[in-house]
Each structure stands twice: as C-alpha cells, then as structure tokens.
Amino acid sequence: MSALAPVPFSWSTSLVTSRPANDDPFVRLWNEVDRLFSEVFRTAFSDWPQRQTYTLPIEIVETADAFELAAELPGVKPEDVTIELRGDLLTIRGEKKAEREESGATWHVSERRFGSFARSLRLPFAVEAEQIEASFKNGVLVVKVPKPAALRQEVKRIEVKAAA
C-alpha cells in the first residue's frame, strides 16, 4: 500500500547569482551591475507589505487503522487553521499573524515566520470528511485519517518453535 503522497509545491524567490570571481574586468563589471540592480529592487519594494507563504512541515505516521498527521504550529490559534477534503486531496491551511509593533524599533534579525501556510496531501484511499478527526494542543495540530476497513491489517503472530 502506498503512503500519503505530498502534492508538489514550492515557494521561493530566486536571486541573481554571481558569476565566478576572477580578474576579468568584464566579469567584475557584470557582477557589480547585478548587485546594483538587486539592491535597487530590494530597497524600492521594501515598503511593500510583507506577505509570505511557506510550506507547512509535517510528520505522517501510519498505524494499523489510520494515518496520523502532525504539524507544529507555534503561535497559531486553532481558529486560524482550516482543513478541507476535496475528493482524495486533504488540505491544511492557515495564517500566523505577526504580533509586533513597528514603533520606531530597528529590527536587526528576524527569523520568525509570519504569513499564510498551506499543505496538501493526496490520500491513497477514499474517506468521508466526517471520519477525519483533528485536534490542536500546545501548538501541535494532529489530524487522524482512518483507513477503510478493507485496508486495515490485522497483526498475526507466528509462533517460533525450537528446531529439533
């Protein structure tokens, strides 16, 4: 049986990469022009509201009767998370809202993530939305997707006998 398959998704910004550094004046000029254009565009649009989207990291565990999906969502409120099922596509989305005041402070480092997030998984079997259970505790979302009865495997022990 196949496991849950993440739907391909990525969100990235590509920056111009520098050419190899050497003594060629044309290569140095090319690198400098790229750097200047990158700097101009970065500062020109720095006043735009920052709205980021990032992929939600998840953990999926298969048990005898279900798949359990866990996602850490520190700082996210349960009411800011939605879970949808469309056919065999399970989607978790939400938003972590920035809670900082911009009152004259100068930010030097900010590695915290804010913005919307989404993750879709294609289920390897049909399931009714009413059967899926979701709980949220201490910043961890747990979604339990039960397997259909036909896919539940009973564990049978095989007795090991001593050889004669």
N, C-alpha and C positions, 0 to 999 in steps of 0.2 A: 504494500500500500504506500502511496506517496504521501509525504508530509505536506503541510501547508506551504504554499509557494508564494513568496513575496512578489508583488507586482512591481516590475521595474520602474524606478522613479529616482530621479536625482535633481538636485537644485544646486547649481554652482555658478559662480561668476568667474569668467576667465580673464586673467590679467595678461598683458603683453609680456612675454618672457624675453629676457635679454639675450642677445647673441653672445657667443663666446668672447671673453675679453682677450684682446691681443693688441699689438702695436699698430694695427692698421687704422689710420685716421678716419677712414670711411665707416668702419665698424663702430668706432668710438662715437662718431657723429650720429650714426643710426641709433645707437643705444641712448644717447643723450636726448635726441628728438623723441624717442619712445617714452623716456622718463618724463620729459616736459609735458607731453600730451596727456600721459596718465595722471600727472599731478594737476593739470588744469581741469580735467574732467572730474577728478576726485573732489577737488575743492569747489568747483562750480555747482555740483549737485549735493554738497554736504548739508545744505539747509533743507533738503527734501526730507519728509518724514521717513524714518527708517521702518520699513515693514518687511520682516524677514519670514521666510518659510523654511522649515527644516524637517528632515525626515525623523520620525519617531523611532528611536531604538527599542526593540522588543526582544522578548525571550519567549520561546514556544516549547512547551513540554507536552509530550504525549503520554497519556495514561491508558489503562485498559479500556476505559469507557469515554474518554474525552480528550480534547486538546485544550490546554490551558495557556493562555497568552498573558504575559505580564509586561507592563510598561511603567517605568519610573517617570513620574510627572511632578517633581518638586515645585511647589509654588503655584500649582494649577488647582483651581477649585472644581469639584465634581460637576457643578452646573455649567462649566466652560468646556465640557467634553461631550461629544456626541458619537454614538456608534450606530452605523447603518448596515443593513444587509440588503443587497440587490442581487438576486439570483444567488450565485455562489461567491460573490465578492463582498467581503467584510471590510468596512472602512471605519477607522477611528480617526477623528479629527477634533481639533480644539484650538485654544489660544492661551498662551501665557502672557498676561498683560504686564507691561513694565510698571513698576511702582516706585519710580524715583522722581524726585523733584529737581527741576533744572534751575534752581535759584542761585545763579551766579557761580556754581561749582564748576571746576575744571576736572574733567574725567581723564585720567592718565591710562588706566587699564580697565577694560570691561569685557570679561569673558563669559558673562552670563548670557543666556539666550532668551530672547523675548520674541513674540510673534506667533503666527499660526503654525500648526503642525498637522500632518496627515500621514496615515499609513494604511495601505490597502493590502489585503491578503485574499488570494483565491483559495476557497475551501475545496478539498478533494472529494467532497460529498455534499448532497443536498441536505439542508437543515432548515427547520422553521425558526423564524426570528424569535418566537415566543419561548423556544427551548434554550436560547442563549442567555447565560447569566453574567452580569457584570457587577463588580464591587470595587469600591475605592476606599483605601485605608492608608493613612500615613504617607500620602503622596504616591502610592502604587496602585495602578489600575490592573485588575485581574479580570479577564474575560474567559469564561468557560464555555466551550462549544462541544456539546455532547455528540458522540459518534452514533450513527444509526445502529440499530440492533444487529443488522447483518454484518457490520464491521467490528463489533465488539468481540474480542477474542478471549475465550476462557483459558486460563492458565492451567495446564495439566502437569502434574509432577510425574516424573518417570522414576520408578524405583531402581536404585543401583544395587545390584547383587554382587556378592563376592564371588570371584571366579574359583572354580573347583581345582 
